[in-house]
Every structure is written in structure tokens, then in C-alpha cells.
Amino acid sequence: MTADDTALLRHATLAAMNWQAPTFTDAELDRPDFAHYFAGFDPSRDHGVVAVDGDGPVGVAWVRSLPADDPGYGFVSEDVPELTLAVEPRGRGRGIGNALLTRLLAAGRTAGWPGVSLSVEDGNTGARILYERVGFRTVGRNGDSDTMLVRFRPAPGGALVHQ
Ligand SMILES: CC(C)(COP(=O)(O)OP(=O)(O)OC[C@H]1O[C@@H](n2cnc3c(N)ncnc32)[C@H](O)[C@@H]1OP(=O)(O)O)[C@@H](O)C(=O)NCCC(=O)NCCS
């Protein structure tokens, strides 16, 4: 994912927010607490992966490192980037979400992030199962959502592994 992917990130942010039903409109994404998920994506600090099929991008997972004075809904600390994930309806149930998450977490371990956080709304059971499967655990509560965290820790040999 590059700095040119803002439109893709905006689309995916809306898909993640509207996981259940079309609750939010595209225009509402310009609210600062939503826009910071996609505006100004900077590959030197942020990281994202895109799945592509014959019709174009079909899924996206990315992290932003947001400051404490402009936190995301799944904020844990400034050194823990926050994840967003969305797969197009045409691609769901084929392992794409799992593949994107696995790839992104591997990149994070290699890069030495202390972990990754996220926010998952009550009722989004499919996403929650997927997150738990790759190692996320609930560490907090924000409104009607759980904050989940996967921590990486140095292994005895120096490699970073899931805690
Ligand atoms: C959640 C989402 C990213 C899952 O993507 P996906 O590509 O369909 O997920 P996968 O096919 O990789 O599924 C991996 C596992 O997650 C779980 N899972 C995913 N969707 C599920 C659902 N609807 N119900 C139950 N379990 C589900 C299953 O355990 C699944 O493994 P299995 O197929 O072996 O049973 C996708 O449904 C989506 O984009 N939803 C709308 C946006 C959203 O909710 N984003 C997350 C916001 S927190």
C-alpha cells in the first residue's frame, strides 16, 4: 500500500464502519475521528496490504500510528499501531481476511512493532472470531466496542513471535 491509495483506504474505512448496514455516508468520513484512518497514509510510518482479484482490490488491511491527542477508537498507546480490515462482499468467506491479517502481523513482527490494536463493535462476531484466531485478545472497552490487542515479544533467539 502506498501514499496513492487514499481513495482505496477511504472506501475500506467506510466498509469497515458499515460492517452491518449502511449506517454512515461517504461524506461523514471527513469527520476528523474517521478521516485519520485514511488521510495522509505514510508508508514510512504506516503499513498496509491489499488483496487483488480480476476485478481489482478485494480486501485491505492496514495500520495507522495515531497520537494520544488524536486517538483511534482502538487506541492503546502511541507505539502500538491500530488496524482496520475490510474485504469486499464478493471476496468474503474465502480466507482473504485471514491472509491479509497474517501478512500484516508478520510485517509488524519483522518491523519490531510492540503489537497491534483494533476496535470491534458488539455483534461483529465474524470479525471477532478472525481476530481471536490470529491472536488478538480483548483489553478494553470504548463505547459499544471492544478494544483488542495482539502483543509481540522478543523470542529467546531474537525473533519476534506472538505472545
Ligand atoms: C470480517 C471480514 C474482514 C472477514 O473477511 P473474510 O475474508 O470473509 O474472512 P476469512 O474468509 O479469512 O475468514 C477467516 C475466519 O474468520 C471467521 N469468520 C469470518 N467471517 C465470519 C462470519 N461472517 N461468521 C463467522 N465466522 C467468520 C471464520 O472463523 C473464518 O474461518 P473459516 O472460514 O475457516 O471458518 C469481512 O467479513 C468484512 O470485510 N466484513 C465487513 C467489514 C468488517 O467487519 N471489518 C472489520 C471491522 S472490525
PDBQT file of the ligand as one rigid body, heavy atoms in Angstrom, charges set to zero:
ROOT
HETATM    1  C1  LIG A 201     -14.677  -9.523   8.757  1.00  0.00    +0.000 C 
HETATM    2  C2  LIG A 201     -14.132  -9.723   7.354  1.00  0.00    +0.000 C 
HETATM    3  C3  LIG A 201     -12.916  -8.846   7.145  1.00  0.00    +0.000 C 
HETATM    4  C4  LIG A 201     -13.731 -11.193   7.208  1.00  0.00    +0.000 C 
HETATM    5  O1  LIG A 201     -13.082 -11.339   5.956  1.00  0.00    +0.000 OA
HETATM    6  P1  LIG A 201     -13.152 -12.737   5.172  1.00  0.00    +0.000 P 
HETATM    7  O2  LIG A 201     -12.193 -12.657   4.044  1.00  0.00    +0.000 OA
HETATM    8  O3  LIG A 201     -14.543 -13.064   4.857  1.00  0.00    +0.000 OA
HETATM    9  O4  LIG A 201     -12.614 -13.725   6.310  1.00  0.00    +0.000 OA
HETATM   10  P2  LIG A 201     -11.977 -15.153   6.085  1.00  0.00    +0.000 P 
HETATM   11  O5  LIG A 201     -12.617 -15.822   4.897  1.00  0.00    +0.000 OA
HETATM   12  O6  LIG A 201     -10.495 -15.005   6.046  1.00  0.00    +0.000 OA
HETATM   13  O7  LIG A 201     -12.417 -15.884   7.410  1.00  0.00    +0.000 OA
HETATM   14  C5  LIG A 201     -11.465 -16.285   8.346  1.00  0.00    +0.000 C 
HETATM   15  C6  LIG A 201     -12.191 -16.824   9.569  1.00  0.00    +0.000 C 
HETATM   16  O8  LIG A 201     -12.877 -15.780  10.221  1.00  0.00    +0.000 OA
HETATM   17  C7  LIG A 201     -14.107 -16.279  10.742  1.00  0.00    +0.000 C 
HETATM   18  N1  LIG A 201     -15.203 -15.575  10.062  1.00  0.00    +0.000 N 
HETATM   19  C8  LIG A 201     -15.085 -14.649   9.093  1.00  0.00    +0.000 A 
HETATM   20  N2  LIG A 201     -16.304 -14.158   8.749  1.00  0.00    +0.000 NA
HETATM   21  C9  LIG A 201     -17.196 -14.820   9.530  1.00  0.00    +0.000 A 
HETATM   22  C10 LIG A 201     -18.612 -14.758   9.680  1.00  0.00    +0.000 A 
HETATM   23  N3  LIG A 201     -19.371 -13.933   8.947  1.00  0.00    +0.000 N 
HETATM   24  N4  LIG A 201     -19.187 -15.569  10.585  1.00  0.00    +0.000 NA
HETATM   25  C11 LIG A 201     -18.438 -16.404  11.354  1.00  0.00    +0.000 A 
HETATM   26  N5  LIG A 201     -17.095 -16.505  11.265  1.00  0.00    +0.000 NA
HETATM   27  C12 LIG A 201     -16.489 -15.725  10.365  1.00  0.00    +0.000 A 
HETATM   28  C13 LIG A 201     -14.126 -17.739  10.465  1.00  0.00    +0.000 C 
HETATM   29  O9  LIG A 201     -13.527 -18.385  11.567  1.00  0.00    +0.000 OA
HETATM   30  C14 LIG A 201     -13.238 -17.856   9.263  1.00  0.00    +0.000 C 
HETATM   31  O10 LIG A 201     -12.602 -19.080   9.148  1.00  0.00    +0.000 OA
HETATM   32  P3  LIG A 201     -13.318 -20.331   8.425  1.00  0.00    +0.000 P 
HETATM   33  O11 LIG A 201     -13.770 -19.848   7.084  1.00  0.00    +0.000 OA
HETATM   34  O12 LIG A 201     -12.235 -21.347   8.387  1.00  0.00    +0.000 OA
HETATM   35  O13 LIG A 201     -14.453 -20.695   9.316  1.00  0.00    +0.000 OA
HETATM   36  C15 LIG A 201     -15.219  -9.412   6.265  1.00  0.00    +0.000 C 
HETATM   37  O14 LIG A 201     -16.379 -10.150   6.560  1.00  0.00    +0.000 OA
HETATM   38  C16 LIG A 201     -15.575  -7.947   6.160  1.00  0.00    +0.000 C 
HETATM   39  O15 LIG A 201     -14.916  -7.172   5.470  1.00  0.00    +0.000 OA
HETATM   40  N6  LIG A 201     -16.650  -7.529   6.878  1.00  0.00    +0.000 N 
HETATM   41  C17 LIG A 201     -17.128  -6.146   6.812  1.00  0.00    +0.000 C 
HETATM   42  C18 LIG A 201     -16.122  -5.172   7.393  1.00  0.00    +0.000 C 
HETATM   43  C19 LIG A 201     -15.717  -5.535   8.802  1.00  0.00    +0.000 C 
HETATM   44  O16 LIG A 201     -16.478  -6.054   9.599  1.00  0.00    +0.000 OA
HETATM   45  N7  LIG A 201     -14.451  -5.230   9.123  1.00  0.00    +0.000 N 
HETATM   46  C20 LIG A 201     -13.927  -5.431  10.455  1.00  0.00    +0.000 C 
HETATM   47  C21 LIG A 201     -14.312  -4.272  11.307  1.00  0.00    +0.000 C 
HETATM   48  S1  LIG A 201     -13.735  -4.511  12.985  1.00  0.00    +0.000 SA
ENDROOT
TORSDOF 0
